């Protein structure tokens, strides 16, 4: 029974760790998109900053995009934490499951 439970816990640990890796990959893609959007906005602001009238228009036009970028940064921070938790819990479950399997084999040899 311990062996089956240990195997199940070990598998859960591997799945959690792999899910954390997938989330990390998606977060990396999100960071690249945010950086590209920030670069585009900064370029637009530099162009519109040449004239006081166009500067106001440029600031108004970029306000919505800046809001979305800030929301994206918050999401990146949240999902980075989720990925870290999944990695740590995955490692702990893997170790716990492996120990349970080892214990089940050592107890069987004694009995």
MDTraj code that builds the backbone (N, CA, C; nanometers):
import mdtraj as md
import numpy as np

residues = "UNK UNK UNK UNK UNK UNK UNK UNK UNK UNK UNK UNK UNK UNK UNK UNK UNK UNK UNK UNK UNK UNK UNK UNK UNK UNK UNK UNK UNK UNK UNK UNK UNK UNK UNK UNK UNK UNK UNK UNK UNK UNK UNK UNK UNK UNK UNK UNK UNK UNK UNK UNK UNK UNK UNK UNK UNK UNK UNK UNK UNK UNK UNK UNK UNK UNK UNK UNK UNK UNK UNK UNK UNK UNK UNK UNK UNK UNK UNK UNK UNK UNK UNK UNK UNK UNK UNK UNK UNK UNK UNK UNK UNK UNK UNK UNK UNK UNK UNK UNK UNK UNK UNK UNK UNK UNK UNK UNK UNK UNK UNK".split()
xyz = np.array([
    [0.0818, -0.1198, 0.0000],
    [0.0000, 0.0000, 0.0000],
    [0.0868, 0.1270, 0.0000],
    [0.1957, 0.1221, 0.0790],
    [0.2848, 0.2380, 0.0853],
    [0.3493, 0.2627, -0.0513],
    [0.3773, 0.1556, -0.1218],
    [0.4425, 0.1687, -0.2516],
    [0.3495, 0.2391, -0.3515],
    [0.2231, 0.2021, -0.3505],
    [0.1257, 0.2638, -0.4412],
    [0.1068, 0.4110, -0.4054],
    [0.0934, 0.4381, -0.2771],
    [0.0778, 0.5759, -0.2316],
    [0.2037, 0.6572, -0.2644],
    [0.3196, 0.5989, -0.2410],
    [0.4452, 0.6661, -0.2719],
    [0.4583, 0.6963, -0.4205],
    [0.4182, 0.6012, -0.5036],
    [0.4227, 0.6215, -0.6486],
    [0.3279, 0.7332, -0.6902],
    [0.2080, 0.7348, -0.6324],
    [0.1108, 0.8399, -0.6651],
    [0.1639, 0.9774, -0.6237],
    [0.2218, 0.9867, -0.5051],
    [0.2764, 1.1140, -0.4569],
    [0.3936, 1.1578, -0.5450],
    [0.4784, 1.0625, -0.5828],
    [0.5917, 1.0925, -0.6690],
    [0.5434, 1.1472, -0.8041],
    [0.4424, 1.0842, -0.8617],
    [0.3871, 1.1289, -0.9903],
    [0.3263, 1.2681, -0.9774],
    [0.2557, 1.2930, -0.8681],
    [0.1995, 1.4269, -0.8448],
    [0.3115, 1.5303, -0.8379],
    [0.4210, 1.4942, -0.7728],
    [0.5357, 1.5847, -0.7642],
    [0.5944, 1.6172, -0.9007],
    [0.6075, 1.5152, -0.9851],
    [0.6610, 1.5372, -1.1200],
    [0.5664, 1.6265, -1.2004],
    [0.4376, 1.5995, -1.1915],
    [0.3382, 1.6801, -1.2649],
    [0.3413, 1.8249, -1.2173],
    [0.3486, 1.8460, -1.0866],
    [0.3528, 1.9827, -1.0332],
    [0.4773, 2.0550, -1.0827],
    [0.5906, 1.9866, -1.0819],
    [0.7146, 2.0499, -1.1271],
    [0.7066, 2.0845, -1.2757],
    [0.6557, 1.9923, -1.3561],
    [0.6436, 2.0177, -1.4999],
    [0.5453, 2.1310, -1.5287],
    [0.4382, 2.1375, -1.4530],
    [0.3421, 2.2465, -1.4688],
    [0.4080, 2.3801, -1.4353],
    [0.4911, 2.3817, -1.3324],
    [0.5669, 2.5018, -1.2973],
    [0.6605, 2.5435, -1.4096],
    [0.7226, 2.4450, -1.4757],
    [0.8110, 2.4766, -1.5885],
    [0.7320, 2.5368, -1.7047],
    [0.6139, 2.4823, -1.7308],
    [0.5301, 2.5344, -1.8385],
    [0.4887, 2.6793, -1.8090],
    [0.4480, 2.7043, -1.6855],
    [0.4082, 2.8405, -1.6466],
    [0.5272, 2.9354, -1.6601],
    [0.6458, 2.8914, -1.6194],
    [0.7656, 2.9741, -1.6340],
    [0.7905, 3.0108, -1.7798],
    [0.7710, 2.9150, -1.8682],
    [0.7907, 2.9401, -2.0115],
    [0.6915, 3.0451, -2.0611],
    [0.5666, 3.0323, -2.0209],
    [0.4646, 3.1286, -2.0618],
    [0.4923, 3.2669, -2.0033],
    [0.5424, 3.2710, -1.8811],
    [0.5781, 3.3990, -1.8184],
    [0.6909, 3.4653, -1.8973],
    [0.7871, 3.3856, -1.9424],
    [0.8960, 3.4394, -2.0231],
    [0.8442, 3.5003, -2.1532],
    [0.7475, 3.4334, -2.2152],
    [0.6862, 3.4870, -2.3367],
    [0.6136, 3.6173, -2.3058],
    [0.5432, 3.6213, -2.1949],
    [0.4730, 3.7429, -2.1532],
    [0.5679, 3.8585, -2.1273],
    [0.6820, 3.8290, -2.0651],
    [0.7816, 3.9332, -2.0384],
    [0.8344, 3.9924, -2.1685],
    [0.8551, 3.9066, -2.2678],
    [0.9037, 3.9555, -2.3974],
    [0.7998, 4.0461, -2.4632],
    [0.6729, 4.0062, -2.4552],
    [0.5659, 4.0880, -2.5135],
    [0.5562, 4.2230, -2.4419],
    [0.5697, 4.2218, -2.3108],
    [0.5646, 4.3468, -2.2335],
    [0.6807, 4.4371, -2.2726],
    [0.7989, 4.3807, -2.2846],
    [0.9161, 4.4607, -2.3223],
    [0.8985, 4.5220, -2.4609],
    [0.8430, 4.4452, -2.5523],
    [0.8199, 4.4968, -2.6876],
    [0.7171, 4.6096, -2.6856],
    [0.6102, 4.5910, -2.6085],
    [0.5068, 4.6953, -2.5986],
    [0.5630, 4.8217, -2.5349],
    [0.6443, 4.8058, -2.4305],
    [0.7060, 4.9227, -2.3665],
    [0.7966, 4.9970, -2.4640],
    [0.8698, 4.9216, -2.5426],
    [0.9584, 4.9833, -2.6416],
    [0.8785, 5.0628, -2.7449],
    [0.7676, 5.0048, -2.7888],
    [0.6824, 5.0730, -2.8864],
    [0.6246, 5.2015, -2.8284],
    [0.5783, 5.1945, -2.7051],
    [0.5208, 5.3131, -2.6400],
    [0.6283, 5.4204, -2.6216],
    [0.7474, 5.3785, -2.5776],
    [0.8552, 5.4760, -2.5579],
    [0.8940, 5.5440, -2.6887],
    [0.8954, 5.4673, -2.7969],
    [0.9252, 5.5264, -2.9274],
    [0.8187, 5.6283, -2.9652],
    [0.6924, 5.5918, -2.9436],
    [0.5823, 5.6843, -2.9729],
    [0.5899, 5.8099, -2.8885],
    [0.6267, 5.7949, -2.7624],
    [0.6381, 5.9118, -2.6743],
    [0.7532, 6.0023, -2.7168],
    [0.8622, 5.9420, -2.7614],
    [0.9759, 6.0228, -2.8073],
    [0.9379, 6.1047, -2.9301],
    [0.8611, 6.0439, -3.0194],
    [0.8191, 6.1137, -3.1411],
    [0.7233, 6.2277, -3.1079],
    [0.6274, 6.2000, -3.0207],
    [0.5274, 6.3017, -2.9887],
    [0.5796, 6.4075, -2.8921],
    [0.6912, 6.3819, -2.8268],
    [0.7459, 6.4772, -2.7294],
    [0.8094, 6.5988, -2.7968],
    [0.8241, 6.5960, -2.9256],
    [0.8887, 6.7060, -2.9964],
    [0.8043, 6.8332, -2.9951],
    [0.6745, 6.8173, -2.9814],
    [0.5825, 6.9302, -2.9861],
    [0.4932, 6.9238, -2.8624],
    [0.4708, 7.0334, -2.7900],
    [0.3889, 7.0295, -2.6683],
    [0.2454, 6.9809, -2.6939],
    [0.1903, 7.0143, -2.8086],
    [0.0530, 6.9722, -2.8388],
    [0.0473, 6.8223, -2.8688],
    [0.1437, 6.7767, -2.9460],
    [0.1435, 6.6343, -2.9793],
    [0.1831, 6.5500, -2.8573],
    [0.2575, 6.6090, -2.7632],
    [0.2959, 6.5361, -2.6418],
    [0.1718, 6.4983, -2.5627],
    [0.0787, 6.5919, -2.5483],
    [-0.0454, 6.5627, -2.4754],
    [-0.1250, 6.4537, -2.5451],
    [-0.1313, 6.4631, -2.6760],
    [-0.2042, 6.3617, -2.7525],
    [-0.1357, 6.2254, -2.7378],
    [-0.0038, 6.2247, -2.7444],
    [0.0708, 6.1003, -2.7291],
    [0.0520, 6.0390, -2.5913],
    [0.0503, 6.1240, -2.4892],
    [0.0288, 6.0742, -2.3525],
    [-0.1104, 6.0140, -2.3377],
    [-0.2101, 6.0797, -2.3953],
    [-0.3467, 6.0271, -2.3890],
    [-0.3592, 5.8964, -2.4657],
    [-0.2955, 5.8913, -2.5817],
    [-0.3041, 5.7713, -2.6651],
    [-0.2353, 5.6518, -2.5994],
    [-0.1288, 5.6765, -2.5262],
    [-0.0541, 5.5656, -2.4669],
    [-0.1045, 5.5263, -2.3283],
    [-0.1938, 5.6026, -2.2707],
    [-0.2409, 5.5747, -2.1341],
    [-0.3050, 5.4368, -2.1234],
    [-0.3887, 5.4029, -2.2194],
    [-0.4550, 5.2713, -2.2155],
    [-0.3558, 5.1574, -2.2289],
    [-0.2590, 5.1750, -2.3186],
    [-0.1574, 5.0711, -2.3369],
    [-0.0709, 5.0559, -2.2117],
    [-0.0379, 5.1680, -2.1492],
    [0.0424, 5.1615, -2.0265],
    [-0.0333, 5.0905, -1.9146],
    [-0.1644, 5.1113, -1.9104],
    [-0.2459, 5.0429, -1.8098],
    [-0.2414, 4.8921, -1.8330],
    [-0.2535, 4.8501, -1.9587],
    [-0.2486, 4.7072, -1.9900],
    [-0.1103, 4.6498, -1.9599],
    [-0.0072, 4.7269, -1.9863],
    [0.1286, 4.6799, -1.9563],
    [0.1452, 4.6599, -1.8059],
    [0.0950, 4.7533, -1.7267],
    [0.1039, 4.7396, -1.5805],
    [0.0256, 4.6183, -1.5315],
    [-0.0915, 4.5944, -1.5911],
    [-0.1688, 4.4751, -1.5551],
    [-0.0909, 4.3488, -1.5917],
    [-0.0254, 4.3526, -1.7083],
    [0.0562, 4.2393, -1.7511],
    [0.1717, 4.2132, -1.6563],
    [0.2335, 4.3192, -1.6072],
    [0.3432, 4.3043, -1.5110],
    [0.2942, 4.2413, -1.3810],
    [0.1740, 4.2802, -1.3387],
    [0.1161, 4.2202, -1.2177],
    [0.0898, 4.0721, -1.2396],
    [0.0370, 4.0377, -1.3580],
    [0.0127, 3.8968, -1.3900],
    [0.1429, 3.8176, -1.3923],
    [0.2474, 3.8765, -1.4495],
    [0.3780, 3.8106, -1.4539],
    [0.4268, 3.7825, -1.3115],
    [0.4138, 3.8799, -1.2237],
    [0.4579, 3.8609, -1.0845],
    [0.3775, 3.7506, -1.0165],
    [0.2477, 3.7495, -1.0397],
    [0.1613, 3.6473, -0.9789],
    [0.1983, 3.5083, -1.0281],
    [0.2100, 3.4937, -1.1602],
    [0.2382, 3.3614, -1.2153],
    [0.3805, 3.3158, -1.1876],
    [0.4712, 3.4094, -1.1669],
    [0.6065, 3.3712, -1.1263],
    [0.6024, 3.3070, -0.9887],
    [0.5234, 3.3652, -0.8980],
    [0.5081, 3.3069, -0.7642],
    [0.4433, 3.1695, -0.7718],
    [0.3409, 3.1565, -0.8567],
    [0.2731, 3.0267, -0.8729],
    [0.3726, 2.9217, -0.9219],
    [0.4541, 2.9581, -1.0198],
    [0.5531, 2.8641, -1.0734],
    [0.6528, 2.8231, -0.9654],
    [0.6964, 2.9178, -0.8848],
    [0.7906, 2.8859, -0.7764],
    [0.7277, 2.7902, -0.6759],
    [0.6031, 2.8145, -0.6413],
    [0.5329, 2.7262, -0.5466],
    [0.5187, 2.5866, -0.6047],
    [0.4835, 2.5781, -0.7337],
    [0.4710, 2.4474, -0.7981],
    [0.6051, 2.3755, -0.8027],
    [0.7123, 2.4481, -0.8295],
    [0.8442, 2.3845, -0.8304],
    [0.8789, 2.3285, -0.6927],
    [0.8613, 2.4105, -0.5912],
    [0.8970, 2.3663, -0.4554],
    [0.8089, 2.2504, -0.4093],
    [0.6788, 2.2626, -0.4307],
    [0.5902, 2.1540, -0.3880],
    [0.6158, 2.0282, -0.4706],
    [0.6470, 2.0451, -0.5989],
    [0.6779, 1.9294, -0.6822],
    [0.7998, 1.8550, -0.6317],
    [0.9023, 1.9300, -0.5948],
    [1.0236, 1.8675, -0.5413],
    [0.9937, 1.7966, -0.4099],
    [0.9184, 1.8627, -0.3230],
    [0.8857, 1.8018, -0.1930],
    [0.8009, 1.6758, -0.2096],
    [0.7019, 1.6798, -0.2976],
    [0.6195, 1.5618, -0.3223],
    [0.7027, 1.4496, -0.3831],
    [0.7925, 1.4841, -0.4746],
    [0.8781, 1.3828, -0.5369],
    [0.9636, 1.3140, -0.4305],
    [1.0274, 1.3936, -0.3460],
    [1.1125, 1.3375, -0.2400],
    [1.0293, 1.2539, -0.1435],
    [0.9133, 1.3081, -0.1036],
    [0.8264, 1.2336, -0.0120],
    [0.7803, 1.1022, -0.0711],
    [0.7404, 1.1038, -0.1965],
    [0.6967, 0.9804, -0.2629],
    [0.8101, 0.8805, -0.2758],
    [0.9290, 0.9293, -0.3114],
    [1.0441, 0.8403, -0.3244],
    [1.0792, 0.7774, -0.1892],
    [1.0748, 0.8583, -0.0836],
    [1.1037, 0.8035, 0.0504],
    [1.0010, 0.6984, 0.0904],
    [0.8762, 0.7235, 0.0586],
    [0.7714, 0.6266, 0.0910],
    [0.7933, 0.4957, 0.0158],
    [0.8354, 0.5048, -0.1082],
    [0.8638, 0.3834, -0.1864],
    [0.9823, 0.3087, -0.1266],
    [1.0880, 0.3801, -0.0911],
    [1.2055, 0.3170, -0.0317],
    [1.1675, 0.2506, 0.1006],
    [1.0891, 0.3188, 0.1822],
    [1.0460, 0.2623, 0.3106],
    [0.9643, 0.1354, 0.2877],
    [0.8791, 0.1355, 0.1849],
    [0.7969, 0.0168, 0.1603],
    [0.8843, -0.1016, 0.1223],
    [0.9931, -0.0793, 0.0504],
    [1.0823, -0.1907, 0.0138],
    [1.1633, -0.2384, 0.1338],
    [1.2084, -0.1467, 0.2190],
    [1.2885, -0.1881, 0.3347],
    [1.2016, -0.2609, 0.4365],
    [1.0774, -0.2206, 0.4530],
    [0.9881, -0.2884, 0.5465],
    [0.9535, -0.4284, 0.4953],
    [0.9438, -0.4471, 0.3657],
    [0.9094, -0.5756, 0.3077],
    [1.0236, -0.6747, 0.3291],
    [1.1483, -0.6283, 0.3203],
    [1.2629, -0.7160, 0.3391],
    [1.2750, -0.7606, 0.4846],
    [1.2368, -0.6748, 0.5772],
    [1.2452, -0.7078, 0.7203],
    [1.1395, -0.8097, 0.7595],
    [1.0224, -0.7963, 0.6993],
    [0.9078, -0.8791, 0.7397],
    [0.9077, -1.0054, 0.6702],
])
top = md.Topology()
chain = top.add_chain()
for i, resn in enumerate(residues, 1):
    res = top.add_residue(resn, chain, resSeq=i)
    for name in ("N", "CA", "C"):
        top.add_atom(name, md.element.get_by_symbol(name[0]), res)
traj = md.Trajectory(xyz[None], top)
